[in-house]
């Protein structure tokens, strides 16, 4: 009888453990399934937006141009605000006419070394929502890309490999291509990669000696620091 009681108790314990294991497995499958779906959705949507942008730019380039304002002055932005504050998107600035997830698309970024090709959007309230869907131009406070000086572009570091998740793999000399509203495609080469504190923003307005440069900013894998990539224009 004691043996039967022990067997019954042992059997119930195994059953509970088995149920817990099954629940954990189902939870993990759902978790990773959502991540995979999100990556698929973002890749599809961003690919369509990039194609639409390129078509629009080609269409604009084929007709005589009037006076187009591409340098609307917008408020200065605190670098830290993009990682937690909710903001209101800016939709009243001059752009390509292409909307992506409700935001004005102002260009594209392509990094062959990490298989990146995404829209660049303008959201100078720098809401967390905009960072969830694309690469955001953070600095300076103008709409134009590929201008003289340092342009800061910010993207998330996700587990699924989207956006700037693989920036840590970039090496000196790797190419980055930025296409702007005029259709100009400028080639940049990586010159520096380093980690810094979340409060460091000194690199943003650095002196580029009259050159075009870009900085890519994202979180480190543990989210405690920032990974910064510097790149400068090359012929």
Residue pairs with C-beta under 8 A, 6 or more apart in sequence:
35 158
35 159
35 160
36 160
38 160
38 162
39 158
39 160
39 161
39 162
42 133
42 162
43 162
45 100
45 101
45 133
46 100
46 117
46 118
46 119
46 134
47 117
49 98
49 100
49 105
49 119
50 108
50 117
50 118
50 119
52 98
53 96
53 98
53 105
53 107
53 108
53 119
53 179
54 108
54 179
56 96
56 97
56 98
57 96
57 179
57 181
57 182
57 183
58 183
60 96
60 183
61 183
68 94
68 181
69 94
70 94
70 142
70 143
70 144
70 180
70 181
70 182
71 142
71 143
71 144
71 147
72 93
72 94
72 142
72 143
73 141
73 142
74 90
74 93
74 122
74 124
74 141
74 142
74 143
75 124
75 141
76 141
77 124
77 126
77 138
77 139
77 141
78 201
79 138
79 139
79 201
79 204
79 217
80 198
80 199
80 201
81 87
81 126
82 126
82 128
82 131
82 136
82 138
82 154
83 128
83 198
83 219
84 128
85 126
85 127
85 128
86 127
86 128
86 129
87 123
87 125
87 126
87 127
87 128
87 129
87 130
88 125
88 127
89 102
89 103
89 123
89 125
89 127
89 129
89 130
90 104
90 122
90 123
90 124
90 125
91 102
91 103
91 104
93 104
93 122
93 124
93 143
94 143
95 104
95 105
95 106
95 122
95 143
95 181
96 104
96 105
96 106
96 107
96 181
98 104
98 105
99 105
100 119
100 121
100 133
100 134
101 121
101 130
101 133
101 134
103 121
103 122
103 123
103 130
103 133
103 134
104 121
104 122
105 119
105 120
105 121
105 122
105 134
106 120
106 121
106 122
106 137
106 143
106 144
106 145
106 180
106 181
107 119
107 120
107 137
107 145
107 146
107 178
107 179
107 180
107 181
108 117
108 118
108 119
108 120
108 178
108 179
109 116
109 117
109 118
109 120
109 135
109 153
109 176
109 177
109 178
110 116
110 117
110 176
110 177
110 178
110 179
111 117
111 170
111 174
111 175
111 176
111 177
112 174
112 175
113 169
113 170
113 171
113 174
113 175
114 166
114 167
114 169
114 170
115 166
116 163
116 164
116 166
118 134
118 135
118 155
118 163
119 134
119 135
120 134
120 135
120 136
120 137
120 145
120 153
120 178
121 130
121 133
121 134
121 135
121 136
121 137
122 136
122 137
122 143
123 130
123 136
124 141
126 136
126 138
126 154
130 136
131 154
131 155
131 156
132 156
134 155
134 163
135 153
135 154
135 155
135 163
135 164
136 153
136 154
136 155
137 143
137 145
137 151
137 152
137 153
138 152
138 153
138 154
138 204
138 217
139 150
139 151
139 152
139 204
139 205
140 147
140 149
140 150
140 151
140 205
143 181
144 180
144 181
145 151
145 178
145 179
145 180
145 181
146 178
146 180
146 184
146 186
146 212
147 212
148 208
148 210
148 211
148 212
149 208
149 212
149 213
150 203
150 204
150 205
150 206
150 208
150 213
150 214
150 215
151 178
151 212
151 213
151 214
151 215
152 204
152 214
152 215
152 217
153 214
153 215
153 216
153 217
154 164
154 216
154 217
154 218
155 163
155 164
155 167
155 216
155 217
155 218
156 162
156 163
156 164
156 165
156 218
156 219
157 163
157 164
157 165
157 167
157 218
157 219
157 220
157 221
157 223
157 227
158 165
159 165
163 218
164 216
164 217
164 218
164 227
165 218
167 193
167 216
167 218
167 227
167 229
168 193
168 220
168 221
168 227
170 190
170 193
170 229
171 190
171 193
172 189
172 190
172 191
172 192
172 193
173 189
173 190
174 189
174 190
175 187
175 188
175 189
175 190
175 234
176 187
176 188
176 189
176 190
176 214
176 216
176 231
177 185
177 186
177 187
177 188
178 185
178 186
178 188
178 214
179 185
179 186
180 186
186 212
186 233
187 233
187 234
187 235
188 212
188 213
188 214
188 231
188 232
188 233
188 234
189 231
189 232
189 234
190 229
190 230
190 231
191 230
191 231
191 232
192 228
192 229
192 230
193 227
193 228
193 229
193 230
194 227
194 228
195 220
195 225
195 226
195 227
195 228
196 203
196 225
196 226
196 228
197 225
197 226
198 224
198 225
198 226
200 226
203 215
203 228
203 230
204 215
206 213
208 232
211 232
211 233
212 232
212 233
213 230
213 231
213 232
213 233
214 230
214 231
214 232
215 228
215 229
215 230
215 231
216 228
216 229
216 231
217 226
217 227
217 228
217 229
218 226
218 227
219 225
219 226
219 227
220 226
220 227
